[in-house]
């Protein structure tokens, strides 16, 4: 049987190995800039593709064009060399003379009562949403660093979210720690509730309450960040979240926010969480937040910190108003922390 790479164009996406390749690339590579770079490294002109369509169909067009121009093997080599050893290994399984493919479809079920014949498992929507299961494990680990903040200003109590960034240091928003109505006076008292969560059975866990030192509060309104040092030891399971090292965030990336919305037990926003806009100062995304989420960490899919959530905004897109949530880019926050000699 002729290998799909050696068949005459067009690429036969009904071939099991070709279909597996298509599904693999469409599920792993979702960032348009990254996919454009990979295709152009293989000698394909990015202007020949419709980048406004779902990435699954972009990949179909890329594979077809690469095959038609005799550059599909080169494209696969570029992808294999891009650094993901697991993807490279799977590509190797598909390009050998006897490709390793998904199990064949089961025999038709004559009792099927749907609208058509059943088929193989498939991505239901235009974009796949697969993540390695380790994503959940790492999220739980880092989630222990996120705390509910109870802040006292001018005799009133306010809620926010913060997270540990040092031995005794918690990062949140300026507007959580400073009283705008009273000359930007810092908070008079700060409590950080670590482990304020619910079990899967819906039972509330007892939080560890750590006090902050009001005299240590430092912040800057321009990029809406503030820090407070704790007077009590933080929980041993609360890791320090690294402020640097994350890949720059880009439009169409997905971002995840661990938070205390409305002061409730800890939650994560991870549905319809696409980045809509990025500039030098802010990241805008569709990830859900609520009042009380101010000061939450915004993570990419590798759990790198990319922004400090602080508010929602309205944006005009093609004459339509779109509501977005927004975070300050962590690079701007780090610059402010360094200028203030906090880190």
Secondary structure, DSSP 8 states (H G I E B T S, - for coil): ---GGGS-SS--TTSHHHHHHHHHHHHH---HHHHHHHHHHTT--GGGS-TTS-HHHHHHHHHHHHHHTT-HHHHHHHHHTTS-HHHHHHHHHHHSSS-----------TT--SSS---S----SSS-----THHHHHHHHHHTTEEEEEEEETTEEEEEEEEE-SSSEEEE-HHHHEEGGGTTEE-SEEEEEET--B-TTS-B---EEEEEEEEEEEEETTTTEEEEEESS---TT-----SS------TT-B-EEEE-GGG-S-EEE-SS-BEEEE-SSEEEE-----TT-TT-EEE-TT--EEEEEEEEEEEEETTEEEEEEEEEEHHHHHHHHHHTT--
